[in-house]
Amino acid sequence: MLEKTKMIPFDQEPALNTETLMANLGMTRQEANALLWKMFDDGVVDLIPELNEEKLS
């Protein structure tokens, strides 16, 4: 008899936020936030969608 398996979720774009930076790169919260703001200031990322999601929670 075959067992049911769970599908592994596949995100087209990996999440780039404070928590994922802390978990994947071993950064502190302050370092992760500083990096995100630098990337925002340099025009690499747009934080608006992330901030809008936070408002909904």
N, CA, C and O atoms as a Tripos MOL2 file, in Angstrom:
@<TRIPOS>MOLECULE
protein
  228   227    57     0     0
PROTEIN
NO_CHARGES

@<TRIPOS>ATOM
      1 N           0.8380   -1.1860    0.0000 N.3       1 MET1
      2 CA          0.0000    0.0000    0.0000 C.3       1 MET1
      3 C           0.8890    1.2570    0.0000 C.2       1 MET1
      4 O           1.8640    1.3380    0.7470 O.2       1 MET1
      5 N           0.5440    2.2070   -0.8260 N.am      2 LEU2
      6 CA          1.3210    3.4320   -0.9100 C.3       2 LEU2
      7 C           0.9140    4.4050    0.1860 C.2       2 LEU2
      8 O          -0.2660    4.5740    0.4920 O.2       2 LEU2
      9 N           1.9090    5.0260    0.7580 N.am      3 GLU3
     10 CA          1.6330    6.0350    1.7740 C.3       3 GLU3
     11 C           1.4920    7.3950    1.1090 C.2       3 GLU3
     12 O           2.1460    7.6880    0.1080 O.2       3 GLU3
     13 N           0.6250    8.2180    1.6880 N.am      4 LYS4
     14 CA          0.4920    9.5780    1.1830 C.3       4 LYS4
     15 C           1.6960   10.3960    1.6410 C.2       4 LYS4
     16 O           2.1560   10.2660    2.7750 O.2       4 LYS4
     17 N           2.1930   11.2310    0.7500 N.am      5 THR5
     18 CA          3.3010   12.1060    1.1120 C.3       5 THR5
     19 C           2.8630   13.5510    0.9650 C.2       5 THR5
     20 O           2.0110   13.8800    0.1390 O.2       5 THR5
     21 N           3.4500   14.3930    1.7680 N.am      6 LYS6
     22 CA          3.1540   15.8180    1.6780 C.3       6 LYS6
     23 C           4.0150   16.4320    0.5870 C.2       6 LYS6
     24 O           5.1880   16.0920    0.4370 O.2       6 LYS6
     25 N           3.4230   17.3330   -0.1650 N.am      7 MET7
     26 CA          4.1840   18.0620   -1.1650 C.3       7 MET7
     27 C           5.0500   19.1020   -0.4570 C.2       7 MET7
     28 O           4.6220   19.7260    0.5140 O.2       7 MET7
     29 N           6.2430   19.2750   -0.9450 N.am      8 ILE8
     30 CA          7.1190   20.3030   -0.4080 C.3       8 ILE8
     31 C           6.7010   21.6240   -1.0330 C.2       8 ILE8
     32 O           6.6360   21.7300   -2.2570 O.2       8 ILE8
     33 N           6.4170   22.6350   -0.2160 N.am      9 PRO9
     34 CA          6.0060   23.9160   -0.7930 C.3       9 PRO9
     35 C           7.1380   24.5250   -1.6100 C.2       9 PRO9
     36 O           8.3020   24.4720   -1.2130 O.2       9 PRO9
     37 N           6.7930   25.0920   -2.7290 N.am     10 PHE10
     38 CA          7.7870   25.7110   -3.6000 C.3      10 PHE10
     39 C           7.4270   27.1670   -3.7820 C.2      10 PHE10
     40 O           6.3890   27.4890   -4.3610 O.2      10 PHE10
     41 N           8.2820   28.0500   -3.2900 N.am     11 ASP11
     42 CA          8.0780   29.4830   -3.4620 C.3      11 ASP11
     43 C           8.9190   29.9420   -4.6360 C.2      11 ASP11
     44 O          10.1110   29.6440   -4.7170 O.2      11 ASP11
     45 N           8.2920   30.6670   -5.5410 N.am     12 GLN12
     46 CA          9.0350   31.1850   -6.6830 C.3      12 GLN12
     47 C          10.1300   32.1370   -6.2190 C.2      12 GLN12
     48 O          11.2520   32.0920   -6.7240 O.2      12 GLN12
     49 N           9.8050   32.9950   -5.2590 N.am     13 GLU13
     50 CA         10.7910   33.9160   -4.7100 C.3      13 GLU13
     51 C          10.9300   33.6320   -3.2190 C.2      13 GLU13
     52 O           9.9500   33.7050   -2.4770 O.2      13 GLU13
     53 N          12.1380   33.3090   -2.7790 N.am     14 PRO14
     54 CA         12.3110   33.0740   -1.3420 C.3      14 PRO14
     55 C          12.0720   34.3620   -0.5620 C.2      14 PRO14
     56 O          12.3470   35.4600   -1.0480 O.2      14 PRO14
     57 N          11.5630   34.2100    0.6370 N.am     15 ALA15
     58 CA         11.2780   35.3760    1.4760 C.3      15 ALA15
     59 C          12.5770   36.0300    1.9090 C.2      15 ALA15
     60 O          13.5180   35.3560    2.3290 O.2      15 ALA15
     61 N          12.6140   37.3400    1.8030 N.am     16 LEU16
     62 CA         13.7680   38.0990    2.2670 C.3      16 LEU16
     63 C          13.2530   39.0380    3.3510 C.2      16 LEU16
     64 O          12.6960   40.0980    3.0660 O.2      16 LEU16
     65 N          13.4520   38.6250    4.5950 N.am     17 ASN17
     66 CA         13.0210   39.4580    5.7080 C.3      17 ASN17
     67 C          13.9500   39.2320    6.8960 C.2      17 ASN17
     68 O          14.8860   38.4350    6.8260 O.2      17 ASN17
     69 N          13.6850   39.9240    7.9530 N.am     18 THR18
     70 CA         14.5580   39.8490    9.1330 C.3      18 THR18
     71 C          14.7110   38.4190    9.6280 C.2      18 THR18
     72 O          15.8240   37.9760    9.9140 O.2      18 THR18
     73 N          13.5940   37.6910    9.7300 N.am     19 GLU19
     74 CA         13.6480   36.3290   10.2710 C.3      19 GLU19
     75 C          14.4450   35.3860    9.3820 C.2      19 GLU19
     76 O          15.2320   34.5840    9.8840 O.2      19 GLU19
     77 N          14.2500   35.4690    8.0500 N.am     20 THR20
     78 CA         14.9800   34.5620    7.1600 C.3      20 THR20
     79 C          16.4760   34.8880    7.1450 C.2      20 THR20
     80 O          17.3020   33.9780    7.0710 O.2      20 THR20
     81 N          16.8270   36.1570    7.2150 N.am     21 LEU21
     82 CA         18.2510   36.5180    7.2790 C.3      21 LEU21
     83 C          18.8790   36.0050    8.5710 C.2      21 LEU21
     84 O          19.9970   35.4910    8.5640 O.2      21 LEU21
     85 N          18.1560   36.1490    9.6730 N.am     22 MET22
     86 CA         18.6750   35.6770   10.9560 C.3      22 MET22
     87 C          18.8790   34.1640   10.9240 C.2      22 MET22
     88 O          19.9090   33.6640   11.3760 O.2      22 MET22
     89 N          17.9010   33.4400   10.3910 N.am     23 ALA23
     90 CA         17.9720   31.9810   10.3770 C.3      23 ALA23
     91 C          19.0230   31.4580    9.3910 C.2      23 ALA23
     92 O          19.7870   30.5490    9.7160 O.2      23 ALA23
     93 N          19.0570   32.0370    8.1890 N.am     24 ASN24
     94 CA         19.9340   31.5050    7.1480 C.3      24 ASN24
     95 C          21.3730   31.9970    7.2330 C.2      24 ASN24
     96 O          22.2930   31.2840    6.8310 O.2      24 ASN24
     97 N          21.5780   33.1910    7.7450 N.am     25 LEU25
     98 CA         22.9280   33.7510    7.7840 C.3      25 LEU25
     99 C          23.4820   33.8980    9.1960 C.2      25 LEU25
    100 O          24.6200   34.3290    9.3790 O.2      25 LEU25
    101 N          22.6840   33.5410   10.1830 N.am     26 GLY26
    102 CA         23.1470   33.6050   11.5650 C.3      26 GLY26
    103 C          23.3880   35.0290   12.0440 C.2      26 GLY26
    104 O          24.2660   35.2750   12.8720 O.2      26 GLY26
    105 N          22.6020   35.9650   11.5170 N.am     27 MET27
    106 CA         22.7570   37.3760   11.8980 C.3      27 MET27
    107 C          21.9330   37.6830   13.1350 C.2      27 MET27
    108 O          20.9970   36.9600   13.4760 O.2      27 MET27
    109 N          22.2990   38.7640   13.7960 N.am     28 THR28
    110 CA         21.4530   39.2680   14.8700 C.3      28 THR28
    111 C          20.3090   40.0450   14.2180 C.2      28 THR28
    112 O          20.3690   40.3700   13.0320 O.2      28 THR28
    113 N          19.2770   40.3380   14.9900 N.am     29 ARG29
    114 CA         18.1440   41.1050   14.4620 C.3      29 ARG29
    115 C          18.6120   42.4870   13.9780 C.2      29 ARG29
    116 O          18.1640   42.9590   12.9340 O.2      29 ARG29
    117 N          19.4980   43.1240   14.7250 N.am     30 GLN30
    118 CA         19.9870   44.4470   14.3380 C.3      30 GLN30
    119 C          20.7620   44.3860   13.0170 C.2      30 GLN30
    120 O          20.5910   45.2490   12.1560 O.2      30 GLN30
    121 N          21.6150   43.3650   12.8580 N.am     31 GLU31
    122 CA         22.3870   43.2180   11.6220 C.3      31 GLU31
    123 C          21.4650   42.9630   10.4250 C.2      31 GLU31
    124 O          21.6490   43.5380    9.3530 O.2      31 GLU31
    125 N          20.4750   42.0970   10.6250 N.am     32 ALA32
    126 CA         19.5430   41.7760    9.5470 C.3      32 ALA32
    127 C          18.7420   43.0040    9.1410 C.2      32 ALA32
    128 O          18.5670   43.2640    7.9510 O.2      32 ALA32
    129 N          18.2520   43.7620   10.1210 N.am     33 ASN33
    130 CA         17.4970   44.9790    9.8120 C.3      33 ASN33
    131 C          18.3700   46.0110    9.1080 C.2      33 ASN33
    132 O          17.9240   46.6680    8.1680 O.2      33 ASN33
    133 N          19.6080   46.1540    9.5600 N.am     34 ALA34
    134 CA         20.5240   47.1100    8.9330 C.3      34 ALA34
    135 C          20.7850   46.7240    7.4750 C.2      34 ALA34
    136 O          20.8220   47.5890    6.6000 O.2      34 ALA34
    137 N          20.9640   45.4290    7.2160 N.am     35 LEU35
    138 CA         21.1870   44.9630    5.8460 C.3      35 LEU35
    139 C          19.9650   45.2250    4.9730 C.2      35 LEU35
    140 O          20.1010   45.6830    3.8390 O.2      35 LEU35
    141 N          18.7730   44.9380    5.4910 N.am     36 LEU36
    142 CA         17.5550   45.1890    4.7200 C.3      36 LEU36
    143 C          17.3910   46.6740    4.3940 C.2      36 LEU36
    144 O          17.0320   47.0270    3.2710 O.2      36 LEU36
    145 N          17.6510   47.5420    5.3690 N.am     37 TRP37
    146 CA         17.5280   48.9820    5.1100 C.3      37 TRP37
    147 C          18.5700   49.4530    4.1160 C.2      37 TRP37
    148 O          18.2810   50.3180    3.2890 O.2      37 TRP37
    149 N          19.8000   48.8950    4.1780 N.am     38 LYS38
    150 CA         20.8410   49.2630    3.2110 C.3      38 LYS38
    151 C          20.4120   48.8440    1.8070 C.2      38 LYS38
    152 O          20.5690   49.6030    0.8510 O.2      38 LYS38
    153 N          19.8680   47.6300    1.6880 N.am     39 MET39
    154 CA         19.4020   47.1470    0.3840 C.3      39 MET39
    155 C          18.2560   48.0200   -0.1330 C.2      39 MET39
    156 O          18.1690   48.2860   -1.3320 O.2      39 MET39
    157 N          17.3900   48.4590    0.7590 N.am     40 PHE40
    158 CA         16.2840   49.3500    0.3850 C.3      40 PHE40
    159 C          16.8290   50.6970   -0.0840 C.2      40 PHE40
    160 O          16.4140   51.2140   -1.1210 O.2      40 PHE40
    161 N          17.7610   51.2600    0.6840 N.am     41 ASP41
    162 CA         18.3580   52.5450    0.3270 C.3      41 ASP41
    163 C          19.0930   52.4820   -1.0070 C.2      41 ASP41
    164 O          19.0920   53.4470   -1.7710 O.2      41 ASP41
    165 N          19.7250   51.3310   -1.2850 N.am     42 ASP42
    166 CA         20.4640   51.1490   -2.5390 C.3      42 ASP42
    167 C          19.5440   50.7910   -3.7030 C.2      42 ASP42
    168 O          20.0070   50.6630   -4.8360 O.2      42 ASP42
    169 N          18.2410   50.6270   -3.4380 N.am     43 GLY43
    170 CA         17.2930   50.3040   -4.4950 C.3      43 GLY43
    171 C          17.2840   48.8460   -4.9070 C.2      43 GLY43
    172 O          16.7470   48.5020   -5.9600 O.2      43 GLY43
    173 N          17.8780   47.9760   -4.0800 N.am     44 VAL44
    174 CA         17.9300   46.5450   -4.4050 C.3      44 VAL44
    175 C          16.6000   45.8670   -4.1230 C.2      44 VAL44
    176 O          16.1510   45.0310   -4.9070 O.2      44 VAL44
    177 N          15.9700   46.2200   -3.0130 N.am     45 VAL45
    178 CA         14.6810   45.6320   -2.6310 C.3      45 VAL45
    179 C          13.6680   46.7250   -2.3390 C.2      45 VAL45
    180 O          14.0210   47.8560   -2.0050 O.2      45 VAL45
    181 N          12.4100   46.3610   -2.4720 N.am     46 ASP46
    182 CA         11.3120   47.2660   -2.1580 C.3      46 ASP46
    183 C          10.6080   46.7160   -0.9260 C.2      46 ASP46
    184 O          10.0490   45.6200   -0.9690 O.2      46 ASP46
    185 N          10.6300   47.4620    0.1640 N.am     47 LEU47
    186 CA         10.0550   46.9720    1.4210 C.3      47 LEU47
    187 C           8.5580   47.2040    1.5260 C.2      47 LEU47
    188 O           7.9290   46.7040    2.4580 O.2      47 LEU47
    189 N           7.9720   47.9430    0.6040 N.am     48 ILE48
    190 CA          6.5580   48.2890    0.7060 C.3      48 ILE48
    191 C           5.6540   47.0450    0.7800 C.2      48 ILE48
    192 O           4.7950   46.9940    1.6590 O.2      48 ILE48
    193 N           5.8080   46.0350   -0.1070 N.am     49 PRO49
    194 CA          4.9340   44.8570    0.0250 C.3      49 PRO49
    195 C           5.0850   44.1730    1.3880 C.2      49 PRO49
    196 O           4.0970   43.7190    1.9660 O.2      49 PRO49
    197 N           6.3010   44.0980    1.8960 N.am     50 GLU50
    198 CA          6.5660   43.4640    3.1970 C.3      50 GLU50
    199 C           5.8870   44.2660    4.3110 C.2      50 GLU50
    200 O           5.2880   43.6890    5.2190 O.2      50 GLU50
    201 N           5.9820   45.5880    4.2390 N.am     51 LEU51
    202 CA          5.3650   46.4290    5.2690 C.3      51 LEU51
    203 C           3.8460   46.3260    5.2110 C.2      51 LEU51
    204 O           3.1940   46.3080    6.2550 O.2      51 LEU51
    205 N           3.2680   46.2580    4.0100 N.am     52 ASN52
    206 CA          1.8300   46.1160    3.8830 C.3      52 ASN52
    207 C           1.3530   44.7920    4.4680 C.2      52 ASN52
    208 O           0.2940   44.7380    5.0930 O.2      52 ASN52
    209 N           2.1260   43.7200    4.2720 N.am     53 GLU53
    210 CA          1.7570   42.4200    4.8490 C.3      53 GLU53
    211 C           1.7540   42.4940    6.3750 C.2      53 GLU53
    212 O           0.8870   41.9110    7.0260 O.2      53 GLU53
    213 N           2.7230   43.2110    6.9420 N.am     54 GLU54
    214 CA          2.8000   43.3520    8.3930 C.3      54 GLU54
    215 C           1.5700   44.0680    8.9390 C.2      54 GLU54
    216 O           1.0800   43.7180   10.0130 O.2      54 GLU54
    217 N           1.0640   45.0660    8.2130 N.am     55 LYS55
    218 CA         -0.1270   45.7870    8.6610 C.3      55 LYS55
    219 C          -1.3420   44.8700    8.7150 C.2      55 LYS55
    220 O          -2.2060   45.0210    9.5790 O.2      55 LYS55
    221 N          -1.4060   43.9150    7.7840 N.am     56 LEU56
    222 CA         -2.5560   43.0100    7.7200 C.3      56 LEU56
    223 C          -2.5650   42.0170    8.8700 C.2      56 LEU56
    224 O          -3.6250   41.5320    9.2660 O.2      56 LEU56
    225 N          -1.3930   41.7120    9.4070 N.am     57 SER57
    226 CA         -1.3190   40.7080   10.4790 C.3      57 SER57
    227 C          -1.8360   41.2550   11.7790 C.2      57 SER57
    228 O          -1.8470   40.5470   12.7850 O.2      57 SER57
@<TRIPOS>BOND
     1     1     2 1
     2     2     3 1
     3     3     4 2
     4     3     5 am
     5     5     6 1
     6     6     7 1
     7     7     8 2
     8     7     9 am
     9     9    10 1
    10    10    11 1
    11    11    12 2
    12    11    13 am
    13    13    14 1
    14    14    15 1
    15    15    16 2
    16    15    17 am
    17    17    18 1
    18    18    19 1
    19    19    20 2
    20    19    21 am
    21    21    22 1
    22    22    23 1
    23    23    24 2
    24    23    25 am
    25    25    26 1
    26    26    27 1
    27    27    28 2
    28    27    29 am
    29    29    30 1
    30    30    31 1
    31    31    32 2
    32    31    33 am
    33    33    34 1
    34    34    35 1
    35    35    36 2
    36    35    37 am
    37    37    38 1
    38    38    39 1
    39    39    40 2
    40    39    41 am
    41    41    42 1
    42    42    43 1
    43    43    44 2
    44    43    45 am
    45    45    46 1
    46    46    47 1
    47    47    48 2
    48    47    49 am
    49    49    50 1
    50    50    51 1
    51    51    52 2
    52    51    53 am
    53    53    54 1
    54    54    55 1
    55    55    56 2
    56    55    57 am
    57    57    58 1
    58    58    59 1
    59    59    60 2
    60    59    61 am
    61    61    62 1
    62    62    63 1
    63    63    64 2
    64    63    65 am
    65    65    66 1
    66    66    67 1
    67    67    68 2
    68    67    69 am
    69    69    70 1
    70    70    71 1
    71    71    72 2
    72    71    73 am
    73    73    74 1
    74    74    75 1
    75    75    76 2
    76    75    77 am
    77    77    78 1
    78    78    79 1
    79    79    80 2
    80    79    81 am
    81    81    82 1
    82    82    83 1
    83    83    84 2
    84    83    85 am
    85    85    86 1
    86    86    87 1
    87    87    88 2
    88    87    89 am
    89    89    90 1
    90    90    91 1
    91    91    92 2
    92    91    93 am
    93    93    94 1
    94    94    95 1
    95    95    96 2
    96    95    97 am
    97    97    98 1
    98    98    99 1
    99    99   100 2
   100    99   101 am
   101   101   102 1
   102   102   103 1
   103   103   104 2
   104   103   105 am
   105   105   106 1
   106   106   107 1
   107   107   108 2
   108   107   109 am
   109   109   110 1
   110   110   111 1
   111   111   112 2
   112   111   113 am
   113   113   114 1
   114   114   115 1
   115   115   116 2
   116   115   117 am
   117   117   118 1
   118   118   119 1
   119   119   120 2
   120   119   121 am
   121   121   122 1
   122   122   123 1
   123   123   124 2
   124   123   125 am
   125   125   126 1
   126   126   127 1
   127   127   128 2
   128   127   129 am
   129   129   130 1
   130   130   131 1
   131   131   132 2
   132   131   133 am
   133   133   134 1
   134   134   135 1
   135   135   136 2
   136   135   137 am
   137   137   138 1
   138   138   139 1
   139   139   140 2
   140   139   141 am
   141   141   142 1
   142   142   143 1
   143   143   144 2
   144   143   145 am
   145   145   146 1
   146   146   147 1
   147   147   148 2
   148   147   149 am
   149   149   150 1
   150   150   151 1
   151   151   152 2
   152   151   153 am
   153   153   154 1
   154   154   155 1
   155   155   156 2
   156   155   157 am
   157   157   158 1
   158   158   159 1
   159   159   160 2
   160   159   161 am
   161   161   162 1
   162   162   163 1
   163   163   164 2
   164   163   165 am
   165   165   166 1
   166   166   167 1
   167   167   168 2
   168   167   169 am
   169   169   170 1
   170   170   171 1
   171   171   172 2
   172   171   173 am
   173   173   174 1
   174   174   175 1
   175   175   176 2
   176   175   177 am
   177   177   178 1
   178   178   179 1
   179   179   180 2
   180   179   181 am
   181   181   182 1
   182   182   183 1
   183   183   184 2
   184   183   185 am
   185   185   186 1
   186   186   187 1
   187   187   188 2
   188   187   189 am
   189   189   190 1
   190   190   191 1
   191   191   192 2
   192   191   193 am
   193   193   194 1
   194   194   195 1
   195   195   196 2
   196   195   197 am
   197   197   198 1
   198   198   199 1
   199   199   200 2
   200   199   201 am
   201   201   202 1
   202   202   203 1
   203   203   204 2
   204   203   205 am
   205   205   206 1
   206   206   207 1
   207   207   208 2
   208   207   209 am
   209   209   210 1
   210   210   211 1
   211   211   212 2
   212   211   213 am
   213   213   214 1
   214   214   215 1
   215   215   216 2
   216   215   217 am
   217   217   218 1
   218   218   219 1
   219   219   220 2
   220   219   221 am
   221   221   222 1
   222   222   223 1
   223   223   224 2
   224   223   225 am
   225   225   226 1
   226   226   227 1
   227   227   228 2
@<TRIPOS>SUBSTRUCTURE
     1 MET1         2 RESIDUE 1 A MET
     2 LEU2         6 RESIDUE 1 A LEU
     3 GLU3        10 RESIDUE 1 A GLU
     4 LYS4        14 RESIDUE 1 A LYS
     5 THR5        18 RESIDUE 1 A THR
     6 LYS6        22 RESIDUE 1 A LYS
     7 MET7        26 RESIDUE 1 A MET
     8 ILE8        30 RESIDUE 1 A ILE
     9 PRO9        34 RESIDUE 1 A PRO
    10 PHE10       38 RESIDUE 1 A PHE
    11 ASP11       42 RESIDUE 1 A ASP
    12 GLN12       46 RESIDUE 1 A GLN
    13 GLU13       50 RESIDUE 1 A GLU
    14 PRO14       54 RESIDUE 1 A PRO
    15 ALA15       58 RESIDUE 1 A ALA
    16 LEU16       62 RESIDUE 1 A LEU
    17 ASN17       66 RESIDUE 1 A ASN
    18 THR18       70 RESIDUE 1 A THR
    19 GLU19       74 RESIDUE 1 A GLU
    20 THR20       78 RESIDUE 1 A THR
    21 LEU21       82 RESIDUE 1 A LEU
    22 MET22       86 RESIDUE 1 A MET
    23 ALA23       90 RESIDUE 1 A ALA
    24 ASN24       94 RESIDUE 1 A ASN
    25 LEU25       98 RESIDUE 1 A LEU
    26 GLY26      102 RESIDUE 1 A GLY
    27 MET27      106 RESIDUE 1 A MET
    28 THR28      110 RESIDUE 1 A THR
    29 ARG29      114 RESIDUE 1 A ARG
    30 GLN30      118 RESIDUE 1 A GLN
    31 GLU31      122 RESIDUE 1 A GLU
    32 ALA32      126 RESIDUE 1 A ALA
    33 ASN33      130 RESIDUE 1 A ASN
    34 ALA34      134 RESIDUE 1 A ALA
    35 LEU35      138 RESIDUE 1 A LEU
    36 LEU36      142 RESIDUE 1 A LEU
    37 TRP37      146 RESIDUE 1 A TRP
    38 LYS38      150 RESIDUE 1 A LYS
    39 MET39      154 RESIDUE 1 A MET
    40 PHE40      158 RESIDUE 1 A PHE
    41 ASP41      162 RESIDUE 1 A ASP
    42 ASP42      166 RESIDUE 1 A ASP
    43 GLY43      170 RESIDUE 1 A GLY
    44 VAL44      174 RESIDUE 1 A VAL
    45 VAL45      178 RESIDUE 1 A VAL
    46 ASP46      182 RESIDUE 1 A ASP
    47 LEU47      186 RESIDUE 1 A LEU
    48 ILE48      190 RESIDUE 1 A ILE
    49 PRO49      194 RESIDUE 1 A PRO
    50 GLU50      198 RESIDUE 1 A GLU
    51 LEU51      202 RESIDUE 1 A LEU
    52 ASN52      206 RESIDUE 1 A ASN
    53 GLU53      210 RESIDUE 1 A GLU
    54 GLU54      214 RESIDUE 1 A GLU
    55 LYS55      218 RESIDUE 1 A LYS
    56 LEU56      222 RESIDUE 1 A LEU
    57 SER57      226 RESIDUE 1 A SER
